[in-house]
Amino acid sequence: EQKEEEEARKVKSGIRQLRLFSAEECAKIEARIEDVVSRAEKGLYKEHTVDRAPLRNKYFFGEGYTYGSQLQRRGPGQERLYPRGEVDAIPEWVHDLVIRKLVEHRVIPEGFVNSAVINDYQPGGCIVSHVDPIHIFERPIVSVSFFSDSALCFGCKFQFKPIRVSEPVLFLPVKRGSVTVLR
């Protein structure tokens, strides 16, 4: 148990959370996200902008990358960026409503963001434990939560067929409108 507590302490030391977006700002951004979903359903984005999975759709802007079942060879370090132009540019509203606020509050420096990803989870949807590839992603990783409160769980072990998940080392509540910074 002491080992698990130490592991949780280490994980937590690399995380910062801030409440930056008001309910009104969230509603404005959520309307834009709904527009992204609608445009994707109409096929208005480039092929690699949209990645569909059961209970989760992912929308890449700026830069996109291959991962998971898309890889010919699986494992850490195999993920690759798509060639420039294979995903849509970051929408102007993301710069205006999200990135600008992150810069103003010194969460990230000006010019830091070259990729924005929207993960749209349905009830019961989740993403398996992973580490965002360090050969692709500069740190920190910044996440903003919209639509509802949720949680990030660290240190879970997954088994498939049947699907089972271990208890997390750290359970981190994530409030709507909050920013989570992972170093």
C-alpha positions, 0 to 999 in steps of 0.5 A: 500500500505504501508503494501505491501511495508513493506512486500516486504522489508521483503522478499527482506531482506532475498534474496541475488543474485550474478552473478557467472556463465559466459556464457561459464560456463552456456553453459557447465552446460546446456549441462549436464542438456540436458544430464539429460533430455535425460537420463530421457527420456530413463528411466535411472534414479530411479523412484523417481529421476524424477517427471513429471508435465505439463510444468515442469519436476523435477529431484531429486539427493541425496535426494528426497521428497514427496510433493503436490499431492503425499501426502496422507495428504496434508498441511505444515509439511506433506512432507517426504524424500524418503528413502535413495537410492530411488533417484540417487546420485548427479552427479559428474558434479554438484559437479565439475561445480556448488557446488565447485564454490558456496563453493569457493565464500563462498555462502555455506560451504563445505559439505553443499549440500546433495540434488540437484534438477533440475527444467526444465520449458517449456515456460509458466511453473511455480511452485505455491507459496510455502515455501520449508519445513523447516523440510526437508531443511536447510537454505539457499536455493540456486538456480542457473538459466540456459538456460534463464533469468526468475523471482521469484515472491513472495506473489502471490495467486493462484486460480485454475479452472480457473487458476488466479494469483494475483500480486506479493508482490515482482517481482525478475528478475533472470538472466541466470548464477545468484545465488539466495540465500534465507535465 
